Amino acid sequence: MQNAAMLVIGAGDATGGAIARRFAREGYRVCVTRRTEEALAPLVESIQQDGGWVRAFGCDARDEDAMTALFDTIEKEVGPLAVVVFNIGANVRFSIRETTARVYRKVWEMAAFAGFLTGREAARVMVPRQKGTIIFTGATASLRGSSGFSAFAGAKFALRALAQSMARELGPQGIHVVHPIIDGAIDTDFIRDNFPAMYAKKDQDGILNPEHIADSYWMLHQQPRDAWTHELDLRPWMETF
């Protein structure tokens, strides 16, 4: 598609930003969102310095009206959306006795409900064209709930179910729905600050490089439809499973 656009919901400093930069290098008109537009300034500057096209949006992905308006604006002012990536993390750790209703609800809203709004709006604009890629970033918690991650695992299980249902519905309509499972620690500030022993494995390729995750997302988008992947897992070579 001429002047094709792609959107990253949750373009953080690590994986989301790397995905945006990867698609910008391939010539896509990249749209990126976070809660506030100001938080995207470093990413925008990085993409522009590399010669890429980028537009930032401040958007609460849990707000239905805001999400509908976001997709409408991109379609009207940027270009037809060829790729939509949902990449909101919402990773928190609390014991079950310390998990408040507010925490559980907020994590579900961020990682599951916002994913539903993203997927619905992406389908709305892609189905009439019978073409497009929708990618929902999964995690270890998408497959198993670990101690202390009841809220996060509940939300990521829900997101995986959403991706499966959408793939079955939208695949026959030409829309590639993918759920990559990032099964391991990623080189992020969150891992560095909260899991220093894990982060120390970085020099041994023991945690995931966001740029390499982004390469896999590009590969998924490029797959011919006679050999589509719905789910794959990415993990460091020393990670057990």
VENUR-V470754 format. One record per backbone hydrogen bond with DSSP energy under -1.0 kcal/mol. CO is the residue of the C=O (numbers start at 0). NH is the residue of the N-H. Records with the same first field share a line. If there is no record, write none. Layout:
# VENUR-V470754
CO: NH + NH
This chain:
# VENUR-V470754
0: 3
3: 28
4: 81 + 82
5: 30
6: 84
7: 32
8: 86
9: 11
13: 17
14: 18
15: 19
16: 20
17: 21
18: 22
19: 23
20: 24
22: 27
23: 26
28: 5
29: 54
30: 7
31: 56
32: 9 + 10
33: 58
36: 39
37: 40
39: 43
40: 44
41: 45
42: 46
43: 47
44: 48
45: 49
46: 51
47: 50
52: 29
54: 31
56: 33
59: 62
62: 66
63: 67
64: 68
65: 69
66: 70
67: 71
68: 72
69: 73
70: 74
71: 75
72: 76
73: 77 + 78
79: 4
81: 132
82: 6
83: 134
84: 8
85: 136
94: 97
99: 103
100: 104
101: 105
102: 106
103: 107
104: 108
105: 109
106: 110
107: 111 + 112
108: 113
111: 115
112: 116
113: 117
114: 118
115: 119
116: 120
117: 121
118: 122
119: 123
120: 124
121: 125
122: 126
125: 128 + 130
126: 129
131: 175
132: 83
133: 177
134: 85
137: 181
138: 141
139: 142 + 143
145: 148
147: 93
148: 152
149: 153
150: 154
151: 155
152: 156
153: 157
154: 158
155: 159
156: 160
157: 161
158: 162
159: 163
160: 164
161: 165
162: 166
163: 167
164: 168
165: 169
166: 170
169: 172 + 174
170: 173
175: 133
177: 135
179: 137
180: 182 + 233
181: 183
184: 207
185: 187
187: 191
188: 192
189: 193
190: 194
194: 198
195: 199
197: 200
198: 201
200: 203 + 205
201: 204
207: 186
208: 212
209: 213
210: 214
211: 215
212: 216
213: 217
214: 218
215: 219
216: 220
217: 221
223: 226
229: 178
231: 180
233: 182
235: 238
